[in-house]
Amino acid sequence: MSKYRHFSEAEAEVLAERIGMELTEGEAKSAAGYSDVDIYETLETTPIDSLRDRGGDGDTFITSPYRPPTDDNPYNAWITRFELERDDASGVLAGVRVGVKDNIAVHGVETTNASHGFEGIVPGEHATVVDRLLEAGARLRGKTNLDEMAMGPTSESSAYGPSTNPVDPNHVAGGSSGGSGAAVAAGDVDFALGSDTGGSIRIPASYCGVVGLKPTHGRVPKRGFFTQGDSLEDIGPMAVDVETAAKAMDVIADAPGGKRITNEGNRSFATDIGTDLGDVTVGVLENYFEGFATDAVAATVRDAVADLESLGASVTSVEIPELEHVGAAWWGIGPVEFAAAYLTNDVGLWRRRASIESLTAGFERVRRGSSADIGTVPKEVILLGAHLLYNHGARHYARAQNLRTALTEVVDEVFTEVDVLVAPSTPTTALELGAFGNEDMPSPNGSLTPANVTGHPALSVPCGEVENLPVGMQLVGAWHDDGTLLDVAYEYKRNA
């Protein structure tokens, strides 16, 4: 039986009011008649599953999904634990333990988005990246904690409590992918998937002393992922070392142009890792040293740059004054896209990629459920976006998109002179629990959001410690030059 139903003349009037449309006499009636079509009934009965390979055949839960008790989850890195693998799968990730941020779909496991409002949403398919991991032989070990709906830099807004830092549990693991960073740093997994809209992979990577890569925008498919700001964010790996991050990218990433990476005609990030640093020019992004990072963090990153120079790299100072406008671009785009996703059940309007229908249905349930089930932080951002969208005609979004284009062109021009840009990943080491929001505390993602706005790949690699807490060095590369970031980071760590 079809779920589609025609709308009445009265419903047409309500819909018109809802979207701000004025109807003249008779238009509501004609619109109701226009809805009397059978194409949607046909669409609901189209045998989509028989037309494509959904994947997921042969998956086995070695351990069924469960909420881990505190003594089995000391850093609160996990929302759900399980052991899942694909029977007879083999590949570059055979035996590799992997965590999945809990805004990415795993068939048969709740996708909570770290929000009580999303509890009970169990997707009927894997996200594309998850299917690729299982196909390559990985063993999934659970869903990791995050800031609620991925909105935050510390994981403290999670409905399940913050993830703490395995290096020092009195400090946060970072966010929004804090659970993924903590799970890697604690040795629970070899790598974990994170997502990065404004530094959400690179903040916890820096705080927890692991490797975190935000790929070139669009390089990793996002089917089966609850979005926040689709044009700003990407899924990427957080790993124990650079080589493992490279292996992960070989499995989850597409080649430029959207084709799967293969051994025929496409470079393997892991197999071909490494480079002659004598052929690399490093641009020190001065915007994010003096006056941005603490003296100790800035000095630690400069020491790492000196190490790169001693290994043969050419080093030059770079100033990009236009980056002072990045915050305006991000805040003009992010809240509007977040609100639009919320208002449309994250169905993926204007995105040319397949959807997971069970996630769309789950989002509809969330949106129509009790608002008490969603926390304050995501509500604030959604309402800001709705205000910009409805009360300001999305004018600021249009200006921000134009600003994004201009900034991208400026940064692209810099990459005609250098191969990578270097900056501190975060201005401080991991914050103490409860410290975020202090007016004297610099924003954790100030040096990270440029790559989200412009779409360039960016990687955080551990480069030392300050008072026994990790410091991250951020490398930023040209579009689709993710491999160079992995190469430079690999050579730096190999010779450190």
C-alpha positions as semicolon CSV with decimal commas, in nm:
position;residue;x (nm);y (nm);z (nm)
1;M;0,000;0,000;0,000
2;S;0,138;0,340;-0,099
3;K;0,227;0,589;0,176
4;Y;0,166;0,878;-0,060
5;R;-0,156;1,071;-0,018
6;H;-0,294;1,371;-0,203
7;F;-0,337;1,699;-0,020
8;S;-0,662;1,889;0,018
9;E;-0,744;2,247;-0,066
10;A;-0,719;2,338;0,304
11;E;-0,382;2,167;0,334
12;A;-0,260;2,360;0,029
13;E;-0,341;2,683;0,207
14;V;-0,155;2,570;0,520
15;L;0,148;2,465;0,316
16;A;0,152;2,797;0,132
17;E;0,149;2,988;0,460
18;R;0,427;2,768;0,596
19;I;0,661;2,853;0,308
20;G;0,555;3,218;0,282
21;M;0,363;3,191;-0,046
22;E;0,053;3,397;-0,124
23;L;-0,225;3,222;-0,320
24;T;-0,485;3,396;-0,529
25;E;-0,843;3,273;-0,550
26;G;-0,870;2,921;-0,685
27;E;-0,497;2,838;-0,667
28;A;-0,531;2,625;-0,354
29;K;-0,794;2,413;-0,526
30;S;-0,590;2,376;-0,844
31;A;-0,279;2,286;-0,645
32;A;-0,472;2,016;-0,460
33;G;-0,580;1,874;-0,792
34;Y;-0,222;1,887;-0,919
35;S;-0,119;1,660;-0,631
36;D;-0,350;1,390;-0,764
37;V;-0,079;1,207;-0,955
38;D;0,026;0,845;-0,939
39;I;0,399;0,887;-1,009
40;Y;0,476;0,888;-0,635
41;E;0,288;0,564;-0,586
42;T;0,497;0,419;-0,867
43;L;0,815;0,553;-0,709
44;E;0,735;0,380;-0,379
45;T;0,702;0,044;-0,551
46;T;1,011;0,075;-0,772
47;P;1,245;-0,219;-0,687
48;I;1,546;-0,001;-0,601
49;D;1,725;-0,272;-0,405
50;S;1,723;-0,507;-0,703
51;L;1,886;-0,238;-0,918
52;R;2,195;-0,187;-0,702
53;D;2,425;-0,368;-0,464
54;R;2,342;-0,248;-0,113
55;G;2,642;-0,424;0,043
56;G;2,641;-0,571;0,391
57;D;2,597;-0,934;0,292
58;G;2,792;-1,171;0,515
59;D;2,837;-0,935;0,811
60;T;2,859;-1,104;1,151
61;F;2,824;-0,949;1,496
62;I;3,089;-1,129;1,699
63;T;2,959;-0,931;1,997
64;S;2,609;-0,781;1,994
65;P;2,567;-0,403;2,043
66;Y;2,554;-0,289;2,407
67;R;2,606;0,024;2,618
68;P;2,943;-0,022;2,786
69;P;2,962;0,014;3,167
70;T;3,195;0,274;3,311
71;D;3,466;0,026;3,407
72;D;3,477;-0,089;3,045
73;N;3,471;0,269;2,916
74;P;3,705;0,470;3,140
75;Y;3,734;0,773;2,907
76;N;3,371;0,762;2,792
77;A;3,498;0,721;2,438
78;W;3,218;0,481;2,343
79;I;2,842;0,515;2,318
80;T;2,787;0,162;2,186
81;R;3,026;-0,134;2,182
82;F;3,016;-0,437;1,955
83;E;3,241;-0,648;1,735
84;L;3,140;-0,658;1,369
85;E;3,323;-0,805;1,073
86;R;3,246;-0,936;0,726
87;D;3,282;-1,307;0,672
88;D;3,575;-1,405;0,448
89;A;3,663;-1,040;0,382
90;S;4,026;-0,967;0,313
91;G;4,220;-0,657;0,226
92;V;4,456;-0,394;0,355
93;L;4,261;-0,360;0,680
94;A;4,254;-0,729;0,775
95;G;4,284;-0,744;1,153
96;V;4,268;-0,366;1,193
97;R;4,042;-0,245;1,478
98;V;3,821;0,050;1,388
99;G;3,578;0,281;1,568
100;V;3,297;0,473;1,398
101;K;3,177;0,816;1,513
102;D;2,815;0,786;1,615
103;N;2,680;1,014;1,345
104;I;2,773;0,756;1,079
105;A;2,540;0,464;1,002
106;V;2,622;0,104;1,089
107;H;2,347;-0,138;0,984
108;G;2,175;-0,283;1,289
109;V;2,326;-0,039;1,542
110;E;2,168;0,276;1,685
111;T;2,296;0,603;1,540
112;T;2,244;0,832;1,838
113;N;2,428;1,143;1,717
114;A;2,508;1,177;2,091
115;S;2,150;1,299;2,145
116;H;1,866;1,137;2,336
117;G;1,641;1,254;2,055
118;F;1,808;1,014;1,810
119;E;1,794;0,706;2,032
120;G;1,623;0,415;1,864
121;I;1,723;0,514;1,509
122;V;1,866;0,193;1,364
123;P;1,970;0,228;0,999
124;G;1,881;-0,042;0,751
125;E;2,209;-0,003;0,563
126;H;2,572;0,082;0,626
127;A;2,716;0,419;0,540
128;T;2,933;0,388;0,230
129;V;3,253;0,431;0,433
130;V;3,149;0,158;0,676
131;D;3,073;-0,085;0,396
132;R;3,417;-0,014;0,249
133;L;3,588;-0,075;0,584
134;L;3,421;-0,414;0,627
135;E;3,494;-0,507;0,268
136;A;3,864;-0,436;0,335
137;G;3,868;-0,673;0,634
138;A;3,839;-0,427;0,922
139;R;3,682;-0,528;1,252
140;L;3,449;-0,260;1,383
141;R;3,459;-0,224;1,761
142;G;3,183;0,026;1,828
143;K;3,034;0,373;1,789
144;T;3,227;0,660;1,945
145;N;3,109;0,957;2,149
146;L;3,081;1,314;2,014
147;D;2,936;1,654;2,088
148;E;2,558;1,638;2,045
149;M;2,478;1,652;1,673
150;A;2,853;1,721;1,621
151;M;2,815;2,079;1,747
152;G;3,109;2,163;1,974
153;P;3,488;2,150;2,015
154;T;3,523;1,951;2,341
155;S;3,262;1,667;2,336
156;E;3,117;1,816;2,656
157;S;2,776;1,874;2,497
158;S;2,720;1,499;2,441
159;A;2,399;1,369;2,596
160;Y;2,613;1,079;2,725
161;G;2,873;1,297;2,898
162;P;3,213;1,416;2,776
163;S;3,495;1,199;2,650
164;T;3,802;1,255;2,865
165;N;4,161;1,256;2,750
166;P;4,358;0,931;2,799
167;V;4,674;1,139;2,836
168;D;4,518;1,315;3,139
169;P;4,151;1,244;3,224
170;N;4,118;1,585;3,390
171;H;4,128;1,730;3,039
172;V;3,885;1,699;2,749
173;A;3,953;1,475;2,452
174;G;3,836;1,753;2,218
175;G;3,541;1,760;1,981
176;S;3,330;1,704;1,817
177;S;3,502;1,370;1,741
178;G;3,627;1,338;2,098
179;G;3,529;0,975;2,139
180;S;3,721;0,878;1,827
181;G;4,031;1,061;1,947
182;A;4,008;0,905;2,293
183;A;3,951;0,553;2,157
184;V;4,264;0,580;1,941
185;A;4,477;0,738;2,215
186;A;4,365;0,474;2,466
187;G;4,467;0,192;2,230
188;D;4,113;0,058;2,190
189;V;4,137;0,086;1,811
190;D;4,399;0,142;1,544
191;F;4,194;0,416;1,385
192;A;3,849;0,567;1,408
193;L;3,631;0,762;1,172
194;G;3,562;1,122;1,264
195;S;3,390;1,409;1,089
196;D;3,518;1,764;1,059
197;T;3,296;2,071;1,004
198;G;3,513;2,326;1,185
199;G;3,809;2,128;1,316
200;S;3,623;1,834;1,469
201;I;3,883;1,577;1,361
202;R;4,190;1,791;1,412
203;I;4,104;1,932;1,758
204;P;4,084;1,589;1,927
205;A;4,379;1,467;1,722
206;S;4,585;1,756;1,856
207;Y;4,458;1,720;2,214
208;C;4,499;1,341;2,229
209;G;4,829;1,312;2,042
210;V;4,705;1,115;1,742
211;V;4,700;1,172;1,366
212;G;4,384;1,324;1,220
213;L;4,311;1,402;0,854
214;K;4,030;1,616;0,716
215;P;4,040;1,516;0,348
216;T;3,985;1,743;0,050
217;H;3,617;1,837;0,050
218;G;3,412;1,566;-0,116
219;R;3,699;1,317;-0,133
220;V;3,529;1,073;0,109
221;P;3,164;0,978;0,040
222;K;2,913;1,088;0,304
223;R;2,615;0,864;0,227
224;G;2,479;0,744;0,562
225;F;2,610;1,038;0,762
226;F;2,406;1,290;0,964
227;T;2,524;1,622;0,827
228;Q;2,573;1,950;1,009
229;G;2,705;2,185;0,740
230;D;2,734;1,976;0,425
231;S;2,953;2,213;0,221
232;L;3,196;2,255;0,512
233;E;3,240;1,903;0,646
234;D;3,413;1,578;0,562
235;I;3,459;1,230;0,708
236;G;3,820;1,131;0,774
237;P;4,048;0,901;0,977
238;M;4,198;0,952;1,322
239;A;4,483;0,706;1,365
240;V;4,767;0,585;1,584
241;D;5,019;0,679;1,316
242;V;5,047;0,828;0,968
243;E;5,077;0,491;0,793
244;T;4,748;0,371;0,942
245;A;4,575;0,694;0,838
246;A;4,707;0,638;0,486
247;K;4,569;0,281;0,481
248;A;4,234;0,413;0,595
249;M;4,230;0,668;0,314
250;D;4,309;0,398;0,058
251;V;3,987;0,227;0,165
252;I;3,740;0,508;0,234
253;A;3,842;0,777;-0,017
254;D;3,751;0,828;-0,379
255;A;4,006;0,935;-0,635
256;P;3,965;1,291;-0,766
257;G;3,654;1,295;-0,980
258;G;3,458;1,060;-0,755
259;K;3,594;0,723;-0,874
260;R;3,702;0,451;-0,631
261;I;4,076;0,431;-0,565
262;T;4,222;0,122;-0,730
263;N;4,569;-0,012;-0,790
264;E;4,534;0,062;-1,158
265;G;4,614;0,418;-1,252
266;N;4,560;0,572;-0,907
267;R;4,815;0,636;-0,639
268;S;4,791;0,435;-0,315
269;F;4,832;0,665;-0,015
270;A;4,987;0,386;0,195
271;T;5,194;0,191;-0,058
272;D;5,353;0,503;-0,203
273;I;5,391;0,692;0,124
274;G;5,698;0,907;0,174
275;T;5,880;1,175;-0,023
276;D;6,211;1,353;-0,059
277;L;6,164;1,654;0,166
278;G;6,427;1,830;-0,043
279;D;6,154;1,869;-0,303
280;V;5,905;2,021;-0,055
281;T;5,850;2,387;0,023
282;V;5,687;2,453;0,359
283;G;5,502;2,778;0,418
284;V;5,487;2,880;0,784
285;L;5,143;3,038;0,823
286;E;5,239;3,324;1,053
287;N;4,875;3,425;1,112
288;Y;4,847;3,144;1,367
289;F;5,164;3,175;1,573
290;E;5,229;3,501;1,759
291;G;4,910;3,635;1,914
292;F;4,717;3,316;1,841
293;A;4,890;3,022;2,007
294;T;5,044;3,020;2,352
295;D;5,418;3,084;2,349
296;A;5,492;2,724;2,446
297;V;5,269;2,571;2,177
298;A;5,402;2,809;1,909
299;A;5,762;2,729;2,005
300;T;5,694;2,355;1,992
301;V;5,550;2,380;1,640
302;R;5,838;2,602;1,526
303;D;6,080;2,338;1,654
304;A;5,895;2,083;1,437
305;V;5,927;2,315;1,137
306;A;6,300;2,339;1,210
307;D;6,314;1,959;1,206
308;L;6,149;1,957;0,862
309;E;6,407;2,208;0,743
310;S;6,692;1,997;0,881
311;L;6,550;1,706;0,681
312;G;6,581;1,908;0,360
313;A;6,257;2,100;0,328
314;S;6,266;2,462;0,215
315;V;6,091;2,685;0,468
316;T;5,941;3,028;0,407
317;S;5,711;3,255;0,604
318;V;5,360;3,314;0,465
319;E;5,102;3,575;0,563
320;I;4,744;3,547;0,438
321;P;4,570;3,850;0,589
322;E;4,245;3,760;0,414
323;L;4,205;3,467;0,656
324;E;4,076;3,712;0,917
325;H;3,744;3,683;0,728
326;V;3,719;3,302;0,762
327;G;3,502;3,322;1,073
328;A;3,247;3,540;0,894
329;A;3,231;3,294;0,605
330;W;3,194;2,991;0,835
331;W;2,920;3,147;1,048
332;G;2,735;3,268;0,739
333;I;2,726;2,916;0,595
334;G;2,731;2,667;0,883
335;P;2,416;2,755;1,081
336;V;2,205;2,796;0,767
337;E;2,305;2,455;0,632
338;F;2,251;2,298;0,975
339;A;1,903;2,452;1,000
340;A;1,818;2,350;0,642
341;A;1,925;1,992;0,710
342;Y;1,715;1,984;1,027
343;L;1,409;2,135;0,860
344;T;1,425;1,883;0,571
345;N;1,505;1,569;0,777
346;D;1,862;1,574;0,641
347;V;1,728;1,421;0,321
348;G;2,017;1,565;0,120
349;L;1,848;1,825;-0,099
350;W;2,068;1,927;-0,394
351;R;2,324;1,659;-0,313
352;R;2,371;1,407;-0,589
353;R;2,426;1,098;-0,380
354;A;2,218;0,805;-0,262
355;S;2,038;0,828;0,072
356;I;1,954;0,581;0,348
357;E;1,577;0,604;0,376
358;S;1,564;0,471;0,732
359;L;1,783;0,764;0,848
360;T;1,551;1,013;0,681
361;A;1,252;0,851;0,853
362;G;1,437;0,857;1,184
363;F;1,519;1,225;1,147
364;E;1,152;1,298;1,078
365;R;1,068;1,126;1,407
366;V;1,330;1,334;1,588
367;R;1,203;1,659;1,444
368;R;0,843;1,584;1,535
369;G;0,928;1,447;1,879
370;S;0,981;1,625;2,207
371;S;1,220;1,918;2,189
372;A;1,332;1,825;2,539
373;D;1,523;1,535;2,382
374;I;1,763;1,772;2,204
375;G;2,015;1,978;2,397
376;T;2,063;2,354;2,413
377;V;2,372;2,387;2,191
378;P;2,229;2,239;1,869
379;K;1,901;2,425;1,927
380;E;2,086;2,755;1,947
381;V;2,266;2,696;1,619
382;I;1,957;2,565;1,439
383;L;1,755;2,868;1,547
384;L;2,032;3,105;1,438
385;G;2,035;2,937;1,097
386;A;1,657;2,954;1,068
387;H;1,672;3,324;1,157
388;L;1,926;3,388;0,881
389;L;1,725;3,179;0,638
390;Y;1,375;3,309;0,704
391;N;1,410;3,652;0,865
392;H;1,698;3,769;0,646
393;G;1,618;3,594;0,319
394;A;1,947;3,399;0,337
395;R;2,132;3,715;0,227
396;H;2,418;3,643;0,467
397;Y;2,449;3,289;0,333
398;A;2,486;3,422;-0,023
399;R;2,749;3,674;0,087
400;A;2,933;3,404;0,283
401;Q;2,941;3,176;-0,020
402;N;3,086;3,458;-0,228
403;L;3,340;3,526;0,045
404;R;3,427;3,155;0,050
405;T;3,498;3,163;-0,323
406;A;3,727;3,464;-0,284
407;L;3,915;3,307;0,009
408;T;3,958;2,979;-0,179
409;E;4,114;3,163;-0,472
410;V;4,354;3,344;-0,237
411;V;4,467;3,020;-0,072
412;D;4,494;2,840;-0,407
413;E;4,732;3,114;-0,522
414;V;4,955;3,052;-0,218
415;F;4,990;2,688;-0,324
416;T;5,159;2,797;-0,646
417;E;5,452;2,899;-0,424
418;V;5,451;2,634;-0,146
419;D;5,358;2,265;-0,118
420;V;5,221;2,268;0,236
421;L;5,122;2,529;0,490
422;V;5,209;2,477;0,859
423;A;5,041;2,615;1,170
424;P;4,964;2,502;1,525
425;S;4,661;2,274;1,515
426;T;4,518;2,428;1,830
427;P;4,634;2,738;2,019
428;T;4,664;2,549;2,348
429;T;4,700;2,194;2,467
430;A;4,388;2,006;2,579
431;L;4,157;2,220;2,791
432;E;4,062;2,118;3,141
433;L;3,710;1,987;3,179
434;G;3,469;2,280;3,208
435;A;3,719;2,541;3,083
436;F;3,564;2,593;2,739
437;G;3,366;2,916;2,725
438;N;3,603;3,108;2,949
439;E;3,629;3,450;2,785
440;D;4,008;3,440;2,820
441;M;4,030;3,106;2,639
442;P;4,118;3,128;2,267
443;S;3,892;2,941;2,025
444;P;4,025;2,586;1,977
445;N;3,946;2,587;1,604
446;G;4,077;2,928;1,494
447;S;4,349;2,784;1,269
448;L;4,135;2,490;1,155
449;T;3,820;2,644;1,003
450;P;4,003;2,791;0,700
451;A;4,035;2,442;0,550
452;N;3,664;2,379;0,611
453;V;3,569;2,702;0,436
454;T;3,805;2,657;0,140
455;G;3,784;2,277;0,119
456;H;4,159;2,215;0,125
457;P;4,288;1,898;0,296
458;A;4,440;1,943;0,642
459;L;4,616;1,706;0,881
460;S;4,714;1,728;1,246
461;V;5,024;1,532;1,348
462;P;5,170;1,515;1,702
463;C;5,491;1,721;1,727
464;G;5,577;1,737;2,096
465;E;5,440;1,812;2,441
466;V;5,386;2,107;2,669
467;E;5,354;2,021;3,037
468;N;5,301;1,653;2,946
469;L;5,011;1,726;2,710
470;P;5,034;1,671;2,332
471;V;5,084;1,948;2,078
472;G;4,961;1,910;1,721
473;M;5,115;2,056;1,405
474;Q;4,866;2,122;1,126
475;L;4,966;2,068;0,763
476;V;4,739;2,212;0,493
477;G;4,767;2,111;0,127
478;A;4,637;2,201;-0,215
479;W;4,305;2,057;-0,331
480;H;4,329;1,680;-0,384
481;D;4,686;1,680;-0,255
482;D;4,598;1,476;0,053
483;G;4,886;1,244;-0,031
484;T;5,148;1,515;0,011
485;L;5,024;1,585;0,364
486;L;5,056;1,217;0,452
487;D;5,401;1,204;0,287
488;V;5,537;1,502;0,479
489;A;5,387;1,389;0,808
490;Y;5,529;1,040;0,753
491;E;5,881;1,170;0,689
492;Y;5,860;1,402;0,989
493;K;5,750;1,123;1,228
494;R;5,991;0,868;1,076
495;N;6,286;1,095;1,141
496;A;6,167;1,266;1,459
